[in-house]
Structures are given as C-alpha cells and as structure tokens.
Amino acid sequence: MASATQEAILDAAEQVFASHGYEGAAMREIAKRAGVNQALLHYHFATKDNLYERVVERRSSAINNYRIELLDALDADGSIPSLEQLLHVLYAPHAYMRGGSTDTVAAYTQMILAITIGSDERSKALMIKYFDGIARRFIDEFMRVLPGLSRSNAVWAYLFALGVRAQVHARNNRAVRLSDGLCDNTDLEKVVALVVPFVAAGIRQLAAISSHSLLPPADQPPSRCPA
C-alpha cells in the first residue's frame, strides 16, 4: 500500500499529467503540487515514466477489478445477463469511486483518453498491460449474450462503446453549451440511462450484420480491426 506521501505525489502527478500530457508534465511541478522536494519524488518513483505508469496502474486496477466483480456477479448463477446489464457495468459511474473520487474522475479520464488514442509505444504498452484484459472480457461477454455477434464485430462494438464512454465522463461542458443548458452531464447516472439503450441498439445492429453474413463486394477487401 502506498504511503501518504506517495499518494500525495500520485494525486499531484495525475493532475499535472492530465493538464499537460506526458511530454509537457514537469517533475518539479508535480513535486511542488504534492508539497515535497523533487529529490523525494525521485526517491519514491525514480523516473517520470515510472511515475506515469504508477498513476495509471493505481486507478485502472481499482476500477477494472470492480468491473470484474460486477461481471462475475452477473455470471454467478449461470444465467446469461442482458446486453444492457453489461453496458451498465461498462459505464457504471460508481466504478470510478473505487479508483478515487468525483474530483479525480476528470483528470484520470483525460489521461486515459490520451493513452487510448495514442500511437506512441508508451501508450500502446500501457493499453496492453492495464486495459486489454478487461477489454477481452467485455468482448467475450458481448458474444455470449448475442450469439450472432462475430468476434470482429464484437471488437468493434467494444471500441465504439468505449468511445461513447469518453463523452459520458467528459467534463468540458460542451453538452451544456451546445444545448444552451438543456443537457447536464453532472448527473452521470442520468447520462448512463441515455447511453445504454443507444449503444445497445448499435451493438445489436452489428450482431444482425454478423448473422446475415453481409460481405463486401468481391473486389473490395474486408475491413480489418486496427492494429
């Protein structure tokens, strides 16, 4: 378990990495925000690269372990859950409380969005290490509840659903601005109530495409999942 000093450093690093990205984050600023000298920061975490990974590991482990608990509970009695139940687990706002608090959700989400779309080797390595496992679990679950869903379309379904999740947890007030105040994303439960049926309909359509074996024209190669 991390010490109080380490937790303070991780909290500060999360905010600085979220605001400035990996390249723009300075260790001296992290140390200043944490209220420690830079030598102590290096003593606990050695390098910026190691500190960055520890920030990701701390939140992702808590959040993903909680999601796994929820998925295991759905599967416990041997029955097949509904697609909507799986999506509620994927989007569950309270999952983020296992990794922090409402004050840390925005910063962590900002970091993870950068990693998710990042093409650099650091981002890809972090995705493989901390996120591909839970992704494969959801992909398998999607295929279990929708037998007509092919694996390729199940992968697309997960990635598309993940893209929507970025908007669920966005804290840029864009929904408020575009709707002239009609939309409010501060109540995550209400946002999830809209998102789940929206995404479920799309995934079911992908399952319908899979089951009907709609193939591209002979002169057009099939689509491939991104590397």
matplotlib code that plots the C-alpha trace (Angstrom):
import matplotlib.pyplot as plt

x = [0.0, 1.3, 2.3, 0.5, 3.5, 3.3, -0.5, 0.0, 2.6, 0.3, -2.6, -0.5, 1.0, -2.4, -3.5, -0.3, -0.3, -3.9, -3.3, -0.1, 0.2, 3.2, 5.7, 4.6, 4.5, 7.5, 8.6, 9.4, 5.7, 4.5, 6.8, 5.6, 1.9, 2.5, 4.3, 7.5, 11.0, 12.0, 14.6, 11.9, 9.7, 12.6, 13.3, 9.8, 9.2, 12.7, 11.6, 8.8, 8.0, 7.6, 5.5, 3.2, 2.7, 2.0, -0.7, -2.4, -1.9, -3.4, -6.7, -7.1, -6.5, -9.2, -11.7, -11.2, -11.2, -14.5, -15.9, -14.7, -16.5, -19.7, -19.3, -18.6, -21.8, -23.9, -22.5, -22.6, -25.9, -25.1, -27.7, -26.9, -27.1, -28.7, -26.7, -28.0, -26.7, -23.2, -23.3, -24.3, -21.1, -19.1, -20.4, -21.0, -20.1, -19.6, -16.8, -14.7, -15.2, -13.2, -10.3, -10.7, -13.5, -15.6, -12.8, -10.3, -12.6, -12.0, -8.2, -8.0, -10.3, -8.2, -5.1, -6.8, -8.2, -4.7, -3.4, -6.3, -5.8, -2.0, 0.1, 3.4, 5.0, 4.4, 0.6, 0.4, 2.3, 0.1, -3.1, -1.8, -0.8, -3.7, -6.7, -6.6, -7.5, -10.8, -11.5, -11.3, -13.6, -16.3, -15.8, -16.4, -19.4, -20.9, -20.5, -22.1, -25.2, -25.5, -24.6, -24.9, -22.2, -18.9, -15.6, -14.6, -17.8, -17.6, -14.3, -15.7, -18.7, -16.4, -14.2, -17.3, -18.8, -15.5, -15.6, -19.0, -17.8, -15.4, -18.4, -20.1, -17.2, -16.3, -16.0, -15.7, -19.3, -19.7, -23.1, -24.3, -23.0, -24.4, -27.8, -28.0, -28.3, -30.8, -28.2, -26.4, -23.7, -23.0, -25.5, -23.7, -26.5, -28.9, -26.4, -25.8, -29.5, -29.5, -26.2, -27.1, -30.1, -28.3, -25.2, -27.2, -29.1, -25.9, -24.3, -27.5, -27.3, -23.7, -25.0, -27.6, -25.0, -22.8, -25.7, -26.7, -23.1, -23.2, -20.0, -18.3, -18.2, -15.7, -13.4, -13.4, -11.2, -13.0, -12.5, -9.8, -9.5, -6.9, -3.5]
y = [0.0, 3.4, 5.8, 9.1, 10.8, 8.5, 9.1, 12.8, 12.6, 10.3, 12.7, 15.7, 13.8, 12.8, 16.4, 17.6, 14.8, 15.4, 19.1, 19.0, 15.5, 13.2, 15.3, 18.6, 17.5, 18.6, 16.6, 19.9, 21.0, 17.6, 17.9, 21.4, 20.5, 17.5, 19.6, 17.6, 18.3, 16.9, 14.6, 12.8, 12.4, 10.7, 8.6, 7.2, 6.9, 7.2, 8.4, 10.3, 7.2, 5.1, 7.7, 8.0, 4.2, 4.1, 6.8, 4.7, 1.4, 2.9, 3.9, 1.3, -1.6, -0.4, 0.4, -2.7, -5.0, -3.6, -4.1, -7.7, -8.1, -6.8, -9.1, -12.1, -11.3, -11.2, -14.6, -16.2, -18.1, -19.4, -17.3, -15.1, -11.4, -8.9, -6.6, -3.7, -5.1, -5.5, -1.9, -0.7, -2.3, -0.7, 2.8, 2.5, 5.9, 4.4, 2.3, 5.4, 5.9, 2.8, 4.5, 7.9, 10.4, 12.7, 15.2, 12.8, 11.3, 14.2, 14.1, 10.3, 10.3, 12.9, 10.8, 7.6, 9.3, 10.4, 6.9, 5.2, 7.1, 7.4, 5.7, 6.0, 2.9, 4.0, 4.4, 1.1, -0.7, 0.7, -0.3, -3.8, -4.1, -2.5, -2.4, -5.2, -7.8, -6.1, -5.3, -9.0, -9.9, -7.5, -8.7, -12.3, -11.2, -9.4, -12.5, -14.6, -12.5, -12.0, -15.4, -13.8, -11.3, -12.2, -11.7, -9.0, -7.1, -7.7, -5.9, -3.0, -2.9, -2.6, 0.1, 2.1, 1.7, 2.9, 6.0, 6.8, 6.4, 9.3, 11.6, 10.2, 11.3, 14.5, 17.5, 20.2, 21.4, 21.0, 19.3, 22.2, 24.7, 23.0, 22.5, 26.1, 24.5, 21.7, 19.0, 18.4, 15.8, 16.3, 13.6, 10.6, 8.2, 10.1, 10.3, 6.5, 5.9, 7.6, 6.0, 2.3, 1.9, 4.0, 1.8, -1.4, -0.7, -0.2, -3.4, -5.4, -4.0, -5.2, -8.7, -8.6, -7.8, -10.7, -13.2, -12.2, -12.5, -9.3, -9.5, -6.7, -6.9, -9.4, -6.6, -4.9, -6.4, -6.9, -4.4, -5.2, -4.2, -1.6, -2.9]
z = [0.0, -0.9, 1.9, 2.4, 0.7, -2.3, -2.5, -2.4, -5.2, -7.3, -6.8, -7.9, -10.9, -12.1, -12.2, -13.9, -16.5, -17.3, -17.8, -19.7, -21.1, -20.6, -22.5, -21.0, -17.4, -15.3, -12.3, -10.4, -10.9, -9.6, -6.6, -5.9, -6.1, -3.9, -1.3, -1.4, -2.7, -6.1, -4.6, -2.6, -5.6, -7.4, -4.3, -4.4, -8.2, -9.8, -13.2, -14.9, -16.9, -13.8, -12.1, -15.1, -15.1, -11.4, -11.8, -14.5, -12.5, -9.3, -10.8, -13.5, -11.2, -8.7, -11.4, -13.6, -10.6, -9.5, -13.0, -13.0, -9.6, -11.2, -14.3, -12.1, -10.1, -13.3, -14.3, -10.8, -11.2, -14.6, -16.4, -19.3, -18.5, -20.8, -23.1, -21.1, -17.8, -19.4, -20.6, -17.2, -15.9, -18.6, -18.0, -14.2, -12.7, -9.3, -10.6, -10.7, -7.0, -6.4, -8.0, -6.5, -6.1, -8.2, -8.0, -9.7, -12.4, -14.8, -14.5, -14.8, -17.8, -19.5, -19.1, -20.3, -23.4, -24.4, -23.8, -25.6, -28.9, -28.5, -31.2, -29.3, -27.8, -24.2, -24.7, -26.6, -23.8, -21.1, -23.0, -23.4, -19.8, -18.0, -20.3, -22.9, -20.2, -19.3, -22.9, -23.9, -21.0, -22.3, -25.9, -24.8, -22.8, -25.8, -27.9, -25.1, -24.8, -28.6, -30.2, -33.7, -33.0, -34.7, -32.9, -35.3, -34.8, -31.0, -31.0, -33.0, -30.6, -27.6, -29.2, -30.3, -26.9, -25.3, -27.5, -26.2, -22.6, -23.2, -23.7, -20.6, -18.4, -20.3, -18.1, -20.7, -20.5, -24.2, -23.9, -21.8, -24.3, -27.4, -25.8, -24.3, -20.9, -21.7, -21.3, -18.0, -17.7, -14.0, -13.1, -14.5, -13.7, -15.9, -18.7, -18.5, -18.7, -22.1, -23.3, -22.5, -24.9, -27.5, -27.5, -27.1, -30.3, -32.2, -30.9, -31.8, -35.3, -35.5, -34.4, -37.1, -39.7, -38.4, -38.5, -42.0, -43.2, -45.2, -47.1, -49.0, -52.8, -54.2, -55.4, -52.0, -49.2, -45.8, -43.1, -40.5, -36.9, -36.2, -35.1]

ax = plt.figure().add_subplot(projection="3d")
ax.plot(x, y, z, "-o")
ax.set_aspect("equal")
plt.show()
